[in-house]
Amino acid sequence: MAKRKNDNLSMGEALNEFIKENRLQPGMDKVDVREAWKNLMGNGVNNYTSTVELRGDTLFVGLSSSVLREELSLGKSKIITMLNEDLGRDLVKKLVLR
């Protein structure tokens, strides 16, 4: 009886393999980025956040406060660094606040 190649995989490894084989990573990245934004920005910013959308390597964030948008735009590179650290890889290269 031949041994299946997945017999020694942990649940996490099996899930990652499934994601890779079914080309689901882009969708997972979009969910992960939304979660990272929510966790890093806290309730103060999240109350004014209307949309968080990853397209390619650009993160588009809709904000309902022009004052907050201006404040956050001053720290774009720091926000990108924090998001990528939270995600564990360089996923976001550009941040567009609108």
Residue pairs with C-beta under 8 A, 6 or more apart in sequence:
6 14
6 17
9 17
18 24
19 25
19 28
29 54
29 91
30 53
30 54
32 87
32 91
33 52
33 54
33 59
33 83
33 87
33 91
33 92
34 52
34 54
36 83
36 86
36 87
37 46
37 49
37 52
37 59
37 61
37 83
38 46
38 52
39 86
40 79
40 82
40 83
40 86
41 49
45 63
45 68
45 72
48 63
48 64
48 65
48 68
49 61
49 62
49 63
49 64
50 62
50 63
50 64
51 60
51 61
51 62
52 59
52 60
52 61
52 62
53 59
53 60
53 61
54 60
54 91
54 92
57 91
57 92
57 93
57 94
58 92
58 93
58 94
58 95
58 96
59 80
59 83
59 92
59 94
59 95
59 96
60 96
60 98
61 95
61 96
61 97
61 98
62 98
63 69
63 72
63 97
63 98
69 97
69 98
72 79
72 97
73 97
76 95
76 97
79 95
80 92
80 93
80 94
80 95
83 91
83 92
84 90
84 91
84 92
